[in-house]
Amino acid sequence: MIRSYLGEHAPERLKGFSVSDSWTKALLYAINLTPRKGTSNRKEPSDWEEQIELMVLQIAYIAEKENIPPALITAFDHTGLQIMPVRNQTWAEVNADTVPLMHLDDYRQITGVVAEAMNDDMGGVVLGMQLVYQGTTDKCLPARDIRNNGDFPAVYSPGVMAYPMTYTYNHWADEETNMELFEALIIPYLQQTKVRLSLPPDQRAITLLDCWPVQKTASFRSRVKTRYPWLLLRYIPPKCTGKGQKFDVDGGGIVKPKIVARAQKYVESEFTRQMKEGIPADKVNVDVRLGTIKQRHLYWVKESMTEFAANMPARKKDDEEQPDPASDDISNEEQVDEDPGLLKRPVENVAACTGLWEARQGVDSDDEEEGELELADMTVGTFAISFAHGKDEVAFQVKSEKKKRME
């Protein structure tokens, strides 16, 4: 590419000069580039901001119409967890042909499903994490005495995160594990919150989830509606989970590194212990057998989740109060006044918002009653502090309807 560029724009520079590999590397290092393993970036749709904004409007509309307080808005998100996680980088000799890294090829995983909710003050509360192991019987789960020792409650209770454990043949969550998630985390929290807020048992609530095929099936939606007719399911737009789902936005990048750090400490402690016993470094053997590491991993997950949940309010407060380093000493408040941003704008077109919701076609059978709603003073910012919402998958098809109404 460099040779082609010079030949096109400065051919005279190629006379007596060869664009060698060594020269190219020297140039790249000089401009602070280094060889890196390529990664696949998230590929959000080009209009992801509009899609998320539409969902924010929808959530605000539903919450206002159904008198749903923020504390009755929940969400859950799936993430893969390596049982023996390791950092994918280490120190190695310059220009080394290979960089060996212990356990880098250990692909044993489980699925962690984090459930969260909004609080009365618009902060976030973590309900717990469902853990889905690979197997066909409960023998694939951590030892029974650990599961039953009280450290890992199976059902959420106020102020106590739960860690319900289940299994599938491939450790992927499915319709059954999702229903178990509702029963162990989402529903207990919603029922307890309704009692605390003196609300009726059939008070409407909202749960946000991904547009993952398993979660969009007619069977799954029907089971949720039949068992919990007061619960509304709303979906993050496809390929927008990284922008719209709370745990994906501010949790996964915090919890996973904490788990990795604890796994690293385990390896370091084993090395230290065995070397003190006189075992040569190249003979040290860290026990990572599934039966051993599965129990340790369970505590790494709990400790990391506890730390994450405890720091949520502080992190949000810091985010709100700290000025942008690039703002030239302009306060956040001044910046918001100048450009309030996507999630803090008031609803400017109430008719379009109402029309958008009423124009939905056959998403499910829990259609709201027809009628206009006065939303002139309502803002969507408060409903979006904890969840940068997405929107229902079928609402994608009403953009043309929105455009017609706007015209």
Secondary structure, 3 states (H helix, E strand, C coil): CHHHHHHHHCHHHHCCCCCCHHHHHHHHHHCCCCCCCCCCCCCCCCCHHHHHHHHHHHHHHHHHHCCCCHHHEEEEEEEEEECCCCCCCCCCCCCCCCCCCCCCCCCCEEEEEEEEEECCCCCEEEEEEEEEEECCCHHHCCCHHHHCCCCCCCCCECCECECCEEEECCCCCCHHHHHHHHHHHHHHHHHHHHHHCCCCCCCCEEEEECCCHHHHCHHHHHHHHHHCCCEEEEECCCCCHHHHCHHHHHCHHHHHHHHHHHHHHHHHHHHHHHHHCCCCHHHCCCCCCHHHHHHHHHHHHHHHHHHHHHHHHHHHHHHHHCCCHHHCCCCHHHHHHHCCCHHHCECCCHHHHHHHHHCCCCCCCCCCCCCCCCCCCCECHHHHCCCCCCCCHHHHHHHHHHHHHHC
